[in-house]
Structure formats: structure tokens, C-alpha cells
Amino acid sequence: MSLLATNYLTPTGREEAWRFTPLKRMRGLHDGAAVIGDRASLISTHVLPAGVTFVRESLEPLAESDDVIIERVRGFSSNVAHLSITANTEVGQPIFLGRSKGALDTAELSRVRISLGNHATATVVIENTGDTVLAEDLEISLAPGSSLTFITLQEFESQSVYAARHHAVIDKDARYKSITVTVGGDVVRILPTVEFIAPGGSAELLGVYFATAGQFFEHRMHVDHAVPHAKSRVNFKGALSGRDAHTVWIGDVLIRAVAEGTDTYELNRNLLLSDGARADSVPNLEIETGEIVGAGHASTTGRFDDEQLFYLMSRGITLENARRLVVRGFFNEIVTEIGIELIQERLMDRIDGELAKAGA
């Protein structure tokens, strides 16, 4: 099935939201040319604990979206893979979701919902692997007093295209922490977005990405402070190695006129490991009230610190191992936030492997 007959406005690349994205490599997800396969690949990979359910059901979207791919996903199906944690449930172990076999000759349009009841607490891990063409509308609903750590791992194979919006709706005194890792795929475009709907909520958006020759990774944040006394922190780190490796980080924070007492800061750091790589970093901060606790942003892009390399090599460490240690140290601050040792080791091993292949 093709989506050519729909009435969505097709991006041309001249729009602000699409000016960096290589549309010709999107495999028809953006313009409706993709042939849609009959698959729903997201599955639970472990036994679910008490108080947790994972079912497919018809659900209306939690929030509007102005992204054409997300609108295509919603127009295609109301069938949602819904992970629900009941009120007052404290899940001690991470909940794992993963992917069954994907495909490159057809695309999958996926809708996902993660919802936590009042004062529920959980950690959810989604592991994206294999070669696939996938567009995903993922919504997260946090009821008052709930707390979610959401870990999303893009460990795709080399031909995959993934376009997604990860949108969190945060109610009163709820806590949301997301960790986005992107280390695989041909084109990956993720929109991590946050909407505060009541005072007292907090959001922490963390991320790491490592792009090698020819890969394109885009992470486009938007945090909407539409209520008073909410807090947000954004911290993404990226490394690039190889010709035509390209990453894009956009950080948009909006503090509305009613959002007095807001406390927000966003940071993006990029490490260029070779010539021919490009990192675009654009932090944006729009403030409509002066009655805030604090607001700021920062962005840096640079190369290896020669002093660090010299220090390590002067102690008998080879140049190759010195580079590896510097990159590990660069990512360590965020990777350790995952808090699951097996995943942390796996990610670092993959980064080491990509470094070795790139000759960095």
C-alpha cells in the first residue's frame, strides 16, 4: 500500500524543519511514496511484571503534531502498541521492548503509547535493531506524581531509515528522564519533545550519537514550558568520524508568558574526529516572561584535545588507544546515566568498533 493519495504537504527541503534532512534518502517516508508493509514490529522481549500491560488498541493522539511524517503515521492507523503502568506501581526492574524482523523493501508506520498512572515509577528500554524503514509516533503520558526513565537505543544496521517523534506530556509533579542513543542506521531523524501541562514537573533529556562515514543523524528537541514552576535540562553529546558523516542537533525551548518560575538549560557538544565530517548545532531559547528562575543554552564543536592525547601517549598508550579513551571519556557522563551495565558496555563496545572501522 502506498500513501501517494494523501493530501499532506510534502517537504521540499526549504522549510526550517527540513532544511538539513537529506530527503532523497528518506525512502518515501516524507512524501508518501513508501510502500507500507503489513507488520507491527514492536514487541515485549521480557516477561512483564505485575501492574504492567502491553496491548494493541485504538487510541486517539495525546497531542497535535505539525510533522508531516507523524501525520502520515496517524492517518494510516489508529492501532497503538500501548505499554501501561498502573497507578501506585513501582517497577523495580527495567521493562524491555524490542523489534521483530524489519524490511527495507517496505516501510512500517508505528504508533506507540507509554502511560504511567498516578505515582507510578518505571524504567522503559526500547531497543531498535536490524535493517528497517520505520516511521514512529511515540507518545508518553505521565500522570501526577509519576516518574519515568525512558531509554531509546538506535542500534540499527547500516541501511535503516528511522523517523520518529518521542513526545512526553508531563502532568503535575511528574518526573521524566529520557536517554536517546543513536549509533546505527543510514538516516535517523528523531524529535524528542516535551509538553508540561501542570506545575511542578521536570524533564531531563540526555543523548549521545556517533556518526561515521555517510551517516546522517538528526535530533530536533522542543520543550514547551506552558505552565509555571517546571524544570527542564537538555544535554546531548555527539562524535563524528569519516567523510560525509553529518549530525544535526536543534534545541528549541519556549517559555510562555504564563510560565513563571521556569528553570531550564540546554547544552550540546560535538567532537569531530576526522576531516570531512559536519556537525550542525542550533540552540534556540524564546522567553515571554522575565519572572523565571533561570534559562540558558550552550553549544560547542571541536576536535580532539591534543594535550589529552599527548598526556596519554607520554605514558605508553598508543595513539589508537588514546583516541578510544578520549571518546569513551567524552560519552561516559551520559552513558553511565543509563544505569544498566550490560547496555552501557554494549554501547561502548559498538562505539569502539565504529572508531576502529573509521580508522579514527
C-alpha positions as CSV (number, residue, x, y, z in Angstrom):
1,M,0.0,0.0,0.0
2,S,1.3,3.5,-0.9
3,L,0.4,6.8,0.7
4,L,0.6,8.8,-2.5
5,A,-3.1,9.7,-2.5
6,T,-3.0,11.7,0.8
7,N,-3.2,15.5,0.9
8,Y,-0.2,16.1,3.2
9,L,2.1,18.9,2.2
10,T,5.3,17.3,1.0
11,P,8.6,18.9,2.4
12,T,10.9,20.4,-0.2
13,G,13.9,21.0,2.0
14,R,13.4,24.7,2.0
15,E,11.3,24.5,5.2
16,E,13.1,25.3,8.5
17,A,12.1,21.9,9.9
18,W,13.6,20.1,6.9
19,R,16.5,22.2,5.7
20,F,19.2,19.8,7.0
21,T,17.4,16.5,6.2
22,P,18.5,14.5,3.1
23,L,15.0,14.0,1.7
24,K,16.2,11.8,-1.1
25,R,17.4,9.2,1.4
26,M,14.1,9.1,3.4
27,R,12.8,6.2,1.3
28,G,9.5,7.9,0.7
29,L,8.5,8.4,4.3
30,H,8.2,12.1,3.9
31,D,6.3,12.3,0.5
32,G,4.0,9.3,0.7
33,A,5.9,7.2,-1.9
34,A,6.8,4.5,0.5
35,V,5.1,1.2,0.2
36,I,3.7,0.3,3.6
37,G,4.2,-3.3,4.7
38,D,1.9,-5.3,7.0
39,R,3.9,-5.5,10.1
40,A,3.9,-4.3,13.7
41,S,7.4,-5.0,14.9
42,L,7.5,-3.6,18.5
43,I,7.3,-6.5,21.0
44,S,7.9,-7.1,24.6
45,T,11.1,-9.0,24.9
46,H,10.8,-10.0,28.6
47,V,8.1,-11.1,31.0
48,L,6.1,-8.2,32.2
49,P,5.9,-7.6,35.9
50,A,2.7,-7.1,37.9
51,G,0.9,-3.9,37.2
52,V,2.2,-3.6,33.6
53,T,0.3,-4.4,30.4
54,F,1.3,-4.3,26.8
55,V,-1.6,-4.5,24.3
56,R,-2.6,-3.1,20.9
57,E,-5.7,-0.9,20.9
58,S,-7.3,2.0,19.2
59,L,-6.3,5.3,20.8
60,E,-6.6,9.0,19.8
61,P,-3.3,11.0,19.8
62,L,-2.4,12.8,23.1
63,A,-1.2,15.9,21.3
64,E,-1.1,17.6,17.9
65,S,1.9,17.4,15.6
66,D,3.0,19.6,12.7
67,D,5.4,17.0,11.4
68,V,4.3,15.6,8.1
69,I,5.7,12.1,8.7
70,I,3.9,11.8,12.1
71,E,0.7,13.0,10.4
72,R,1.1,10.2,7.8
73,V,1.6,7.7,10.6
74,R,-1.6,8.8,12.3
75,G,-3.6,8.9,9.1
76,F,-2.6,5.4,8.3
77,S,-3.7,3.7,11.5
78,S,-5.3,4.2,15.0
79,N,-3.7,0.9,16.2
80,V,-1.4,1.7,19.1
81,A,1.1,-0.5,20.9
82,H,0.2,0.6,24.4
83,L,2.5,-0.1,27.4
84,S,0.6,0.9,30.6
85,I,1.8,1.0,34.2
86,T,-1.0,1.2,36.7
87,A,-1.2,3.8,39.4
88,N,1.0,3.5,42.5
89,T,3.0,0.7,40.9
90,E,6.8,0.8,41.4
91,V,8.5,-1.4,38.8
92,G,11.9,-2.3,40.2
93,Q,13.5,-3.8,37.0
94,P,13.6,-2.2,33.5
95,I,10.8,-3.0,31.1
96,F,12.3,-4.0,27.7
97,L,10.7,-3.6,24.3
98,G,12.4,-4.6,21.1
99,R,11.8,-5.1,17.4
100,S,11.0,-8.2,15.5
101,K,12.3,-8.5,11.9
102,G,12.1,-5.4,9.7
103,A,12.4,-4.9,6.0
104,L,13.9,-2.5,3.5
105,D,11.6,-3.0,0.5
106,T,8.6,-1.8,2.5
107,A,8.1,0.7,5.3
108,E,6.4,0.3,8.7
109,L,4.3,3.1,10.3
110,S,4.2,2.6,14.0
111,R,2.2,4.2,16.8
112,V,3.3,3.6,20.4
113,R,2.0,4.8,23.8
114,I,3.7,4.6,27.2
115,S,1.4,5.7,30.0
116,L,2.1,5.8,33.8
117,G,-0.7,6.2,36.3
118,N,-0.6,8.4,39.4
119,H,2.6,8.0,41.4
120,A,3.8,5.0,39.2
121,T,7.5,4.6,38.7
122,A,9.3,2.7,35.9
123,T,12.2,2.4,33.5
124,V,11.4,1.5,29.9
125,V,14.0,0.5,27.4
126,I,13.3,0.3,23.6
127,E,16.0,-1.4,21.6
128,N,15.8,-0.6,17.9
129,T,18.0,-3.0,15.8
130,G,18.2,-4.6,12.4
131,D,17.7,-3.1,9.0
132,T,14.3,-1.5,8.5
133,V,12.4,1.5,7.2
134,L,10.3,2.8,10.1
135,A,8.3,5.9,10.9
136,E,7.1,6.1,14.5
137,D,4.8,8.3,16.6
138,L,5.7,7.5,20.2
139,E,3.7,9.3,22.9
140,I,4.4,9.3,26.7
141,S,1.8,10.2,29.3
142,L,2.9,10.9,32.8
143,A,0.1,11.3,35.4
144,P,0.6,13.4,38.5
145,G,3.5,12.3,40.7
146,S,4.7,9.6,38.3
147,S,8.3,9.0,37.3
148,L,9.7,7.5,34.1
149,T,13.2,6.9,32.9
150,F,12.9,6.2,29.1
151,I,15.9,4.8,27.2
152,T,15.7,4.5,23.5
153,L,18.6,2.8,21.6
154,Q,19.1,3.2,17.9
155,E,21.4,0.4,17.1
156,F,20.2,-0.2,13.6
157,E,22.2,-1.8,10.8
158,S,23.7,0.3,8.0
159,Q,20.7,0.7,5.6
160,S,18.0,1.6,8.1
161,V,15.9,4.8,7.9
162,Y,14.1,5.8,11.1
163,A,12.0,8.9,11.5
164,A,10.2,9.4,14.9
165,R,8.7,11.8,17.3
166,H,9.1,11.0,21.0
167,H,6.6,13.3,22.7
168,A,6.1,13.4,26.5
169,V,3.1,15.0,28.2
170,I,4.0,15.8,31.8
171,D,1.4,16.4,34.5
172,K,1.7,17.9,38.0
173,D,4.9,16.9,39.9
174,A,5.8,14.2,37.4
175,R,9.4,13.4,36.5
176,Y,10.6,12.4,33.1
177,K,14.1,11.4,32.2
178,S,15.0,10.3,28.7
179,I,18.2,9.0,27.3
180,T,18.5,8.8,23.5
181,V,21.3,6.8,22.0
182,T,21.9,6.8,18.2
183,V,24.9,4.7,16.9
184,G,23.4,3.0,13.9
185,G,21.4,3.5,10.7
186,D,21.8,5.3,7.4
187,V,19.3,8.2,8.2
188,V,17.9,8.7,11.7
189,R,15.7,11.7,12.5
190,I,14.2,11.9,16.0
191,L,12.1,14.7,17.5
192,P,12.3,14.4,21.3
193,T,9.6,16.8,22.6
194,V,8.1,17.7,25.9
195,E,4.9,19.4,26.9
196,F,4.2,20.5,30.5
197,I,0.5,20.6,31.4
198,A,0.7,21.3,35.1
199,P,3.1,22.9,37.6
200,G,5.9,21.1,39.4
201,G,7.0,18.8,36.6
202,S,10.6,18.1,35.5
203,A,12.2,16.8,32.3
204,E,15.8,15.8,31.7
205,L,16.6,15.0,28.0
206,L,20.0,13.3,27.6
207,G,21.5,11.9,24.5
208,V,24.6,10.6,22.7
209,Y,25.2,10.0,19.0
210,F,28.1,8.7,16.9
211,A,28.1,9.1,13.1
212,T,30.6,7.5,10.8
213,A,31.1,7.9,7.0
214,G,27.9,8.8,5.2
215,Q,25.6,8.5,8.1
216,F,23.1,11.3,8.9
217,F,21.7,11.7,12.4
218,E,19.3,14.5,13.4
219,H,17.9,15.2,16.8
220,R,15.4,18.1,17.0
221,M,14.4,19.0,20.5
222,H,11.4,21.1,21.6
223,V,10.5,21.8,25.2
224,D,7.2,23.7,25.8
225,H,7.1,25.5,29.2
226,A,3.4,26.4,29.1
227,V,2.8,26.3,32.9
228,P,4.5,27.8,35.9
229,H,7.3,26.2,38.1
230,A,8.6,23.5,35.8
231,K,12.2,22.5,35.2
232,S,14.0,21.1,32.2
233,R,17.6,20.1,31.3
234,V,18.9,19.1,27.9
235,N,22.4,17.6,27.4
236,F,23.4,15.9,24.1
237,K,26.8,14.8,23.0
238,G,27.9,13.7,19.6
239,A,31.0,12.4,17.9
240,L,31.7,12.2,14.1
241,S,34.3,10.3,12.1
242,G,34.6,9.8,8.4
243,R,33.8,11.5,5.1
244,D,30.2,13.0,4.9
245,A,29.3,12.0,8.4
246,H,26.7,14.6,9.3
247,T,24.8,15.3,12.5
248,V,22.2,17.9,13.3
249,W,21.1,19.0,16.8
250,I,18.3,21.6,17.2
251,G,17.4,22.6,20.7
252,D,14.2,24.7,21.0
253,V,12.9,25.9,24.4
254,L,9.8,28.0,24.6
255,I,9.0,29.7,27.9
256,R,5.4,31.1,27.6
257,A,4.2,34.3,29.3
258,V,2.3,32.2,32.0
259,A,5.3,30.0,32.8
260,E,6.7,32.0,35.8
261,G,9.3,30.2,37.9
262,T,10.7,28.2,34.9
263,D,14.2,26.7,35.3
264,T,15.8,25.5,32.0
265,Y,19.2,24.9,30.4
266,E,20.2,23.1,27.2
267,L,23.7,22.0,26.1
268,N,25.1,20.3,23.0
269,R,28.7,19.3,22.5
270,N,30.2,17.8,19.3
271,L,33.6,16.1,18.8
272,L,35.0,16.0,15.3
273,L,37.4,13.0,14.9
274,S,38.3,13.4,11.2
275,D,38.1,15.7,8.2
276,G,35.1,15.6,6.0
277,A,32.6,15.4,8.9
278,R,30.0,18.1,9.7
279,A,28.1,18.9,12.9
280,D,25.3,21.5,12.9
281,S,24.2,22.7,16.3
282,V,21.4,25.3,16.7
283,P,20.2,26.1,20.3
284,N,17.2,28.3,20.5
285,L,15.6,29.9,23.5
286,E,12.4,32.0,23.4
287,I,11.3,33.7,26.6
288,E,8.0,35.5,27.0
289,T,8.3,36.3,30.7
290,G,11.0,37.7,32.9
291,E,9.8,36.0,36.1
292,I,11.9,32.9,35.8
293,V,14.5,31.1,37.9
294,G,16.9,30.7,35.1
295,A,17.3,30.0,31.4
296,G,20.4,29.4,29.2
297,H,22.0,27.4,26.4
298,A,25.4,26.5,25.1
299,S,26.9,24.7,22.1
300,T,30.4,23.7,21.2
301,T,32.0,21.8,18.4
302,G,35.7,20.9,18.3
303,R,38.4,18.4,17.6
304,F,40.5,16.1,19.7
305,D,42.3,17.8,22.6
306,D,46.0,17.4,21.6
307,E,47.1,17.8,25.2
308,Q,44.9,14.9,26.3
309,L,46.3,12.7,23.6
310,F,49.9,13.8,24.4
311,Y,49.4,13.1,28.1
312,L,48.1,9.5,27.4
313,M,50.8,8.8,24.8
314,S,53.5,10.0,27.1
315,R,52.5,7.2,29.4
316,G,53.0,4.5,26.8
317,I,49.5,4.4,25.4
318,T,49.3,4.0,21.6
319,L,47.6,6.8,19.5
320,E,44.7,4.5,18.6
321,N,44.0,3.6,22.3
322,A,44.4,7.2,23.4
323,R,41.8,8.3,20.9
324,R,39.5,5.5,22.1
325,L,39.9,6.5,25.7
326,V,39.2,10.2,24.9
327,V,36.0,9.3,23.1
328,R,34.9,7.0,25.9
329,G,35.5,9.7,28.4
330,F,33.6,12.2,26.3
331,F,30.5,9.9,26.2
332,N,30.8,8.5,29.7
333,E,28.9,11.3,31.5
334,I,25.7,10.4,29.7
335,V,26.1,6.7,29.0
336,T,26.5,6.0,32.8
337,E,23.1,7.6,33.3
338,I,21.5,4.5,31.6
339,G,22.3,2.6,34.8
340,I,22.2,-0.8,33.1
341,E,25.7,-2.2,33.0
342,L,25.2,-4.7,30.1
343,I,23.7,-1.9,27.9
344,Q,26.5,0.5,28.8
345,E,29.2,-2.0,27.9
346,R,27.5,-3.0,24.7
347,L,27.2,0.6,23.6
348,M,30.8,1.4,24.4
349,D,31.9,-1.7,22.5
350,R,30.0,-0.6,19.5
351,I,31.5,2.8,19.6
352,D,35.0,1.2,19.8
353,G,34.1,-0.9,16.8
354,E,32.9,2.1,14.8
355,L,36.1,4.0,15.7
356,A,38.2,1.1,14.5
357,K,36.3,0.8,11.2
358,A,36.6,4.6,10.7
359,G,40.4,4.5,11.4
360,A,40.0,7.3,13.9
